[in-house]
Amino acid sequence: MLYYDIIQDIEPERLLYLAITESILEEFFTE
């Protein structure tokens, strides 16, 4: 995960949300 080092101190809910957002963005960019 790209931003793990930056957001490792943020609450898990935000971490999950960011992971989902990153996955969605990856789908757009690989298409």
Biopython code that builds the backbone (N, CA, C, O; Angstrom):
import numpy as np
from Bio.PDB.StructureBuilder import StructureBuilder

atoms = [
    (1, "MET", "N", (0.840, -1.209, 0.000)),
    (1, "MET", "CA", (0.000, 0.000, 0.000)),
    (1, "MET", "C", (0.869, 1.251, 0.000)),
    (1, "MET", "O", (1.805, 1.368, 0.791)),
    (2, "LEU", "N", (0.559, 2.161, -0.872)),
    (2, "LEU", "CA", (1.414, 3.329, -1.065)),
    (2, "LEU", "C", (1.517, 4.234, 0.146)),
    (2, "LEU", "O", (2.604, 4.700, 0.489)),
    (3, "TYR", "N", (0.391, 4.485, 0.795)),
    (3, "TYR", "CA", (0.373, 5.527, 1.822)),
    (3, "TYR", "C", (0.499, 4.981, 3.236)),
    (3, "TYR", "O", (0.269, 5.706, 4.204)),
    (4, "TYR", "N", (0.864, 3.701, 3.365)),
    (4, "TYR", "CA", (0.886, 3.076, 4.685)),
    (4, "TYR", "C", (1.793, 3.814, 5.660)),
    (4, "TYR", "O", (1.413, 4.048, 6.808)),
    (5, "ASP", "N", (2.978, 4.178, 5.214)),
    (5, "ASP", "CA", (3.923, 4.869, 6.095)),
    (5, "ASP", "C", (3.387, 6.217, 6.563)),
    (5, "ASP", "O", (3.727, 6.691, 7.646)),
    (6, "ILE", "N", (2.546, 6.824, 5.734)),
    (6, "ILE", "CA", (2.030, 8.151, 6.072)),
    (6, "ILE", "C", (0.821, 8.055, 6.997)),
    (6, "ILE", "O", (0.674, 8.866, 7.911)),
    (7, "ILE", "N", (-0.041, 7.075, 6.766)),
    (7, "ILE", "CA", (-1.307, 7.028, 7.505)),
    (7, "ILE", "C", (-1.371, 5.895, 8.508)),
    (7, "ILE", "O", (-2.457, 5.538, 8.964)),
    (8, "GLN", "N", (-0.230, 5.319, 8.864)),
    (8, "GLN", "CA", (-0.245, 4.173, 9.774)),
    (8, "GLN", "C", (-0.781, 4.555, 11.153)),
    (8, "GLN", "O", (-1.184, 3.682, 11.923)),
    (9, "ASP", "N", (-0.789, 5.849, 11.469)),
    (9, "ASP", "CA", (-1.278, 6.291, 12.771)),
    (9, "ASP", "C", (-2.733, 6.759, 12.724)),
    (9, "ASP", "O", (-3.265, 7.250, 13.720)),
    (10, "ILE", "N", (-3.370, 6.605, 11.566)),
    (10, "ILE", "CA", (-4.777, 7.001, 11.415)),
    (10, "ILE", "C", (-5.686, 5.812, 11.735)),
    (10, "ILE", "O", (-5.293, 4.657, 11.571)),
    (11, "GLU", "N", (-6.885, 6.103, 12.184)),
    (11, "GLU", "CA", (-7.832, 5.059, 12.577)),
    (11, "GLU", "C", (-8.111, 4.070, 11.434)),
    (11, "GLU", "O", (-8.098, 4.452, 10.264)),
    (12, "PRO", "N", (-8.362, 2.794, 11.781)),
    (12, "PRO", "CA", (-8.542, 1.718, 10.785)),
    (12, "PRO", "C", (-9.640, 2.008, 9.768)),
    (12, "PRO", "O", (-9.534, 1.607, 8.609)),
    (13, "GLU", "N", (-10.701, 2.706, 10.196)),
    (13, "GLU", "CA", (-11.779, 2.990, 9.253)),
    (13, "GLU", "C", (-11.266, 3.820, 8.079)),
    (13, "GLU", "O", (-11.611, 3.569, 6.924)),
    (14, "ARG", "N", (-10.437, 4.812, 8.398)),
    (14, "ARG", "CA", (-9.882, 5.635, 7.313)),
    (14, "ARG", "C", (-8.920, 4.837, 6.458)),
    (14, "ARG", "O", (-8.872, 5.008, 5.240)),
    (15, "LEU", "N", (-8.147, 3.958, 7.100)),
    (15, "LEU", "CA", (-7.202, 3.132, 6.366)),
    (15, "LEU", "C", (-7.944, 2.262, 5.358)),
    (15, "LEU", "O", (-7.521, 2.123, 4.210)),
    (16, "LEU", "N", (-9.057, 1.677, 5.803)),
    (16, "LEU", "CA", (-9.860, 0.833, 4.924)),
    (16, "LEU", "C", (-10.430, 1.653, 3.775)),
    (16, "LEU", "O", (-10.395, 1.227, 2.621)),
    (17, "TYR", "N", (-10.957, 2.835, 4.100)),
    (17, "TYR", "CA", (-11.529, 3.702, 3.076)),
    (17, "TYR", "C", (-10.486, 4.077, 2.025)),
    (17, "TYR", "O", (-10.769, 4.089, 0.827)),
    (18, "LEU", "N", (-9.276, 4.384, 2.494)),
    (18, "LEU", "CA", (-8.210, 4.743, 1.569)),
    (18, "LEU", "C", (-7.818, 3.558, 0.706)),
    (18, "LEU", "O", (-7.542, 3.720, -0.482)),
    (19, "ALA", "N", (-7.790, 2.369, 1.293)),
    (19, "ALA", "CA", (-7.442, 1.172, 0.529)),
    (19, "ALA", "C", (-8.454, 0.939, -0.593)),
    (19, "ALA", "O", (-8.085, 0.605, -1.719)),
    (20, "ILE", "N", (-9.741, 1.122, -0.266)),
    (20, "ILE", "CA", (-10.792, 0.945, -1.267)),
    (20, "ILE", "C", (-10.661, 1.991, -2.367)),
    (20, "ILE", "O", (-10.766, 1.674, -3.552)),
    (21, "THR", "N", (-10.429, 3.245, -1.967)),
    (21, "THR", "CA", (-10.279, 4.321, -2.939)),
    (21, "THR", "C", (-9.095, 4.054, -3.865)),
    (21, "THR", "O", (-9.180, 4.265, -5.075)),
    (22, "GLU", "N", (-7.992, 3.588, -3.284)),
    (22, "GLU", "CA", (-6.808, 3.298, -4.088)),
    (22, "GLU", "C", (-7.095, 2.192, -5.100)),
    (22, "GLU", "O", (-6.648, 2.257, -6.245)),
    (23, "SER", "N", (-7.845, 1.179, -4.669)),
    (23, "SER", "CA", (-8.191, 0.077, -5.567)),
    (23, "SER", "C", (-9.030, 0.567, -6.739)),
    (23, "SER", "O", (-8.823, 0.157, -7.881)),
    (24, "ILE", "N", (-9.977, 1.448, -6.444)),
    (24, "ILE", "CA", (-10.834, 2.005, -7.495)),
    (24, "ILE", "C", (-9.991, 2.816, -8.481)),
    (24, "ILE", "O", (-10.155, 2.688, -9.694)),
    (25, "LEU", "N", (-9.102, 3.639, -7.965)),
    (25, "LEU", "CA", (-8.252, 4.444, -8.834)),
    (25, "LEU", "C", (-7.363, 3.569, -9.695)),
    (25, "LEU", "O", (-7.141, 3.869, -10.868)),
    (26, "GLU", "N", (-6.853, 2.488, -9.121)),
    (26, "GLU", "CA", (-6.014, 1.581, -9.900)),
    (26, "GLU", "C", (-6.801, 0.976, -11.056)),
    (26, "GLU", "O", (-6.264, 0.801, -12.149)),
    (27, "GLU", "N", (-8.067, 0.659, -10.818)),
    (27, "GLU", "CA", (-8.891, 0.093, -11.888)),
    (27, "GLU", "C", (-9.054, 1.082, -13.033)),
    (27, "GLU", "O", (-9.009, 0.698, -14.202)),
    (28, "PHE", "N", (-9.244, 2.359, -12.698)),
    (28, "PHE", "CA", (-9.385, 3.370, -13.738)),
    (28, "PHE", "C", (-8.090, 3.551, -14.524)),
    (28, "PHE", "O", (-8.107, 3.667, -15.750)),
    (29, "PHE", "N", (-6.964, 3.574, -13.803)),
    (29, "PHE", "CA", (-5.699, 3.846, -14.465)),
    (29, "PHE", "C", (-5.202, 2.659, -15.290)),
    (29, "PHE", "O", (-4.489, 2.848, -16.275)),
    (30, "THR", "N", (-5.571, 1.445, -14.898)),
    (30, "THR", "CA", (-5.139, 0.279, -15.671)),
    (30, "THR", "C", (-6.035, 0.075, -16.879)),
    (30, "THR", "O", (-5.684, -0.696, -17.772)),
    (31, "GLU", "N", (-7.169, 0.735, -16.934)),
    (31, "GLU", "CA", (-8.078, 0.641, -18.058)),
    (31, "GLU", "C", (-7.749, 1.689, -19.100)),
    (31, "GLU", "O", (-8.416, 1.764, -20.132)),
]
sb = StructureBuilder()
sb.init_structure("model")
sb.init_model(0)
sb.init_chain("A")
sb.init_seg("    ")
for serial, (resi, resn, name, xyz) in enumerate(atoms, 1):
    if name == "N":
        sb.init_residue(resn, " ", resi, " ")
    sb.init_atom(name, np.array(xyz, "f"), 0.0, 1.0, " ", f" {name:<3s}", serial, name[0])
structure = sb.get_structure()
